[in-house]
Amino acid sequence: MLCGVIDGPFRGTEAIARGLVTPDRLYGPRFRRVFPDVYLPADHELDLATRSRAAYLLVAGQGGVLAGYSAALLLGADCVPPAAPVEVLVPRFQKRCAGLRIRYATLAAGDIEERDGCQLTTAERTAWDLARRLPTIEAVVVLDALARITPFRPTALLDRRARQPGARGCRRLDELVALADPRAESPGETRLRVTLVRAGLPPPEVQYRICDEYGFVLARADLAYPGAKLALEYDGAVHFDRNAAHHDRQRDAILAGHGWLTVRLCADDLYAAQTVQRIDSLLAQRTELNRGGLEARRGRRCG
């Protein structure tokens, strides 16, 4: 048998029964065991998506579905931490195995959909499961990411809570839904926004279009305080590319020519106490500065 015949996770007993592989080759170096009786060609990357599909093969026969971060990933949401576990929901006892988080629930048909040949929880059900148990900021990251790429809207969780008022963790949903914003385009952007708001700063505008005096769009800021002409940009890894960094500097210079200050932040800044203090100080200074400039212009017009 050639390894190329199988592209992805497979059940070992089924492959042997169909004559696709002999036991000697299955247990040899060409394949790796992911879960009991679930194997993968050894040259395939064992990332979360692959491990999730492998887990689905393990539980599908018992009515199990992918859930949690595994479901979010297959739904296409950009909210999954690098070390997120594979997660499944099953209706009855499933023997535990390393590398697999098993939760128990009986799902309604409306809570299940199919992606890439796998049954998984819908965006709403995935958000319901994750938001109730994650820390506040990470829960909002999930809501933002799922709402951005699916028809799901965070307010649907409040309707679900009304139907399931005793569900664990549902008291937090009012705060989470209030903090969510589907316009956010990255987890880092969401984390920055929620950190500022929870620290007491005014909610910034999200994906704000900065225009010149003629209405021409100069740039779109991740977050912005228009009254202070203060733009906040979360720079992920792509912004550290030489060409991207050069483009960012050019854009910042153009905005500066129109009175805007751009503050660029990265992952290390998100959890630093001085970040909130810095932005709070800049917001106060520039709000006063721009108010003074506006009043001066009004005075000149009146004169």
C-alpha positions in Angstrom: 0.0 0.0 0.0 1.2 3.5 -0.8 0.7 6.2 1.9 -0.7 8.5 -0.7 -3.8 6.4 -1.0 -5.0 7.8 2.4 -5.0 11.6 2.8 -5.9 12.4 6.4 -7.0 10.6 9.5 -8.5 7.1 9.1 -9.8 4.2 11.2 -7.1 1.5 11.3 -9.5 -1.5 11.5 -11.5 -0.2 8.5 -8.4 0.4 6.4 -7.2 -3.2 7.1 -10.7 -4.6 6.4 -10.7 -2.8 3.0 -7.3 -4.0 2.2 -5.8 -0.5 2.0 -3.1 -1.4 4.5 -1.6 -4.4 6.2 -1.3 -4.5 10.0 2.5 -4.6 9.7 2.6 -1.4 7.7 -0.1 0.3 9.8 2.0 -0.2 13.0 5.2 0.7 11.3 6.9 4.1 10.7 4.6 5.2 7.8 1.7 6.0 10.1 1.2 7.5 13.5 -1.5 6.7 16.0 -3.5 9.8 17.0 -6.3 8.1 19.0 -7.3 4.5 19.6 -7.7 2.9 16.2 -7.4 6.4 14.5 -4.2 6.9 12.4 -2.6 9.5 10.2 0.2 9.2 7.5 3.4 10.1 9.4 4.3 12.9 7.0 1.0 14.8 7.7 1.1 17.8 10.1 -0.7 17.0 13.3 -2.3 20.4 13.9 -5.6 21.1 15.7 -7.7 20.8 12.6 -6.2 17.3 11.8 -6.5 16.2 15.4 -10.1 17.4 15.5 -11.0 15.4 12.4 -9.3 12.4 13.9 -11.3 12.8 17.1 -14.5 12.9 15.0 -13.7 9.5 13.6 -13.4 8.2 17.1 -16.8 9.5 18.4 -19.0 9.7 15.3 -20.3 6.2 15.7 -21.6 7.1 19.2 -23.4 10.2 18.0 -20.5 12.5 19.0 -19.8 15.9 17.4 -16.9 18.3 17.5 -17.4 21.2 19.9 -15.6 24.1 21.6 -12.5 25.4 19.9 -12.5 22.4 17.5 -15.9 23.5 16.2 -14.8 27.1 16.1 -11.8 26.2 14.0 -13.8 24.3 11.4 -16.4 27.1 11.3 -13.5 29.3 10.2 -13.3 31.6 13.3 -10.0 33.3 14.1 -10.1 32.8 17.8 -8.4 29.5 18.5 -5.3 29.6 20.8 -2.3 27.6 19.6 -2.5 25.1 22.4 -6.3 24.6 22.3 -7.4 21.1 23.1 -9.5 18.9 20.8 -13.0 18.9 22.1 -16.0 16.7 21.5 -19.6 16.5 22.8 -21.0 13.0 23.2 -24.5 11.9 24.4 -23.2 9.0 26.6 -20.1 7.7 28.3 -17.0 7.7 26.1 -13.7 6.2 27.3 -11.2 9.0 28.0 -8.0 9.2 26.0 -5.0 11.5 26.1 -5.3 14.7 24.0 -9.1 14.7 23.9 -11.5 16.8 26.0 -14.8 15.0 26.3 -18.0 16.7 27.4 -21.5 15.2 27.7 -24.7 16.6 26.3 -27.6 15.7 24.1 -27.9 18.2 21.3 -31.0 19.3 19.4 -30.8 19.0 15.7 -30.6 22.8 15.4 -27.4 22.8 17.3 -25.5 20.6 14.8 -24.2 21.4 11.3 -21.7 19.7 9.0 -18.4 21.1 7.8 -15.7 19.2 5.9 -17.4 15.9 6.5 -17.6 16.4 10.2 -20.6 17.0 12.5 -20.0 19.9 14.8 -21.8 22.4 17.0 -23.3 25.5 15.2 -21.8 28.9 15.8 -24.4 29.8 18.3 -24.0 26.6 20.3 -20.2 26.9 20.1 -20.4 30.4 21.4 -22.8 29.3 24.2 -20.4 26.5 25.3 -17.2 28.5 25.2 -18.4 31.9 26.4 -19.8 30.5 29.6 -16.6 29.0 30.8 -13.8 31.2 29.3 -12.3 34.2 31.0 -14.1 37.4 30.0 -11.7 38.7 27.4 -11.2 35.3 25.6 -15.0 34.8 25.7 -15.5 38.1 23.8 -12.8 37.1 21.4 -14.9 34.0 20.5 -18.1 36.0 20.2 -16.5 38.6 17.9 -14.8 36.0 15.7 -17.9 33.8 15.3 -20.2 36.8 14.7 -17.8 38.2 12.0 -17.9 35.1 9.8 -21.3 33.5 10.4 -24.9 34.8 10.7 -24.6 34.3 14.5 -25.2 37.4 16.6 -24.2 37.5 20.3 -27.6 38.6 21.4 -28.9 35.2 20.5 -27.2 33.9 23.7 -29.5 36.0 25.8 -32.5 34.4 24.1 -31.0 30.9 24.7 -30.4 31.8 28.4 -34.1 32.7 28.7 -34.8 29.1 27.5 -32.1 27.6 29.8 -32.0 30.0 32.8 -30.2 27.5 35.1 -27.2 26.9 32.8 -23.8 27.2 34.5 -22.0 30.5 33.7 -25.0 32.2 32.0 -25.1 35.1 34.4 -22.0 36.6 32.7 -23.7 36.8 29.3 -25.1 40.3 29.7 -21.5 41.7 30.1 -20.1 39.5 27.3 -22.8 40.4 24.8 -22.4 44.1 25.7 -18.7 44.0 25.0 -18.9 42.0 21.8 -18.6 43.7 18.4 -18.6 41.6 15.2 -16.7 44.4 13.3 -13.5 43.4 15.1 -11.1 41.8 12.6 -8.6 40.0 14.9 -8.3 38.6 18.4 -5.7 41.1 19.3 -7.9 44.0 18.4 -10.7 42.5 20.5 -8.4 42.0 23.5 -7.2 45.6 23.3 -10.7 47.0 23.0 -12.1 45.0 25.9 -9.1 45.8 28.1 -9.6 49.5 27.6 -13.4 49.3 28.2 -13.0 47.2 31.3 -10.4 49.6 32.7 -13.0 52.4 32.4 -12.1 54.1 29.2 -14.8 55.1 26.7 -15.5 52.4 24.1 -13.5 53.2 21.0 -14.9 53.2 17.5 -14.2 49.9 15.7 -12.8 49.8 12.2 -13.2 53.5 11.9 -12.8 55.2 8.6 -10.6 58.3 8.8 -11.4 60.9 6.1 -9.9 64.2 5.0 -11.9 67.4 4.7 -13.3 66.3 1.3 -14.5 63.0 2.5 -11.7 60.9 1.0 -10.9 57.9 3.1 -7.3 58.1 4.3 -7.2 55.0 6.3 -9.3 52.6 8.4 -8.2 52.3 12.1 -8.6 49.2 14.1 -9.8 51.4 17.0 -10.3 55.1 17.1 -11.3 58.0 19.3 -12.4 60.6 16.7 -12.9 63.4 19.1 -9.2 63.1 20.1 -8.0 62.2 16.6 -6.3 59.2 18.3 -6.0 55.9 16.3 -5.1 52.6 17.9 -3.6 49.9 15.8 -3.0 46.3 16.9 0.0 45.0 15.1 0.1 41.2 14.7 3.1 39.3 13.2 2.3 40.4 9.7 3.1 44.0 10.6 6.7 43.1 11.4 7.4 42.3 7.8 9.7 45.0 6.4 7.4 46.1 3.6 4.4 46.1 5.9 6.2 48.2 8.5 7.2 50.7 5.8 3.6 50.9 4.6 2.5 51.5 8.2 5.0 54.3 8.7 3.8 56.0 5.5 0.2 55.7 6.6 0.9 57.1 10.0 2.7 60.1 8.5 -0.3 60.8 6.2 -2.6 60.7 9.2 -0.3 62.9 11.2 -0.5 65.5 8.5 -4.3 65.6 9.1 -3.9 65.9 12.9 -4.2 62.3 13.9 -1.8 60.4 16.2 -1.4 56.7 15.7 -0.5 54.4 18.6 0.7 51.0 17.5 0.5 48.1 20.0 1.5 44.5 19.9 0.8 41.4 22.0 3.2 42.3 24.7 1.4 45.6 25.3 -2.0 44.1 25.9 -1.5 43.0 29.4 0.9 45.8 30.5 -0.7 48.2 33.1 1.0 51.2 31.6 -0.8 50.6 28.2 -4.1 51.7 29.7 -2.5 54.5 31.5 -0.8 55.7 28.4 -3.9 55.7 26.2 -6.0 57.3 29.0 -3.4 60.1 29.2 -3.2 60.6 25.5 -7.0 60.5 25.2 -7.4 63.3 27.8 -4.6 65.4 26.3 -5.7 65.1 22.7 -9.4 65.6 23.5 -8.5 68.9 25.2 -6.1 69.8 22.4 -8.7 69.2 19.7 -11.4 71.0 21.6 -9.1 74.0 22.0 -8.3 73.9 18.3 -12.0 73.7 17.4 -12.9 76.6 19.6 -10.0 78.7 18.1 -11.3 78.1 14.6 -14.8 79.0 15.6 -13.5 82.2 17.2 -11.7 83.1 13.9 -14.9 82.6 11.9 -16.9 84.7 14.3 -14.3 87.5 14.2 
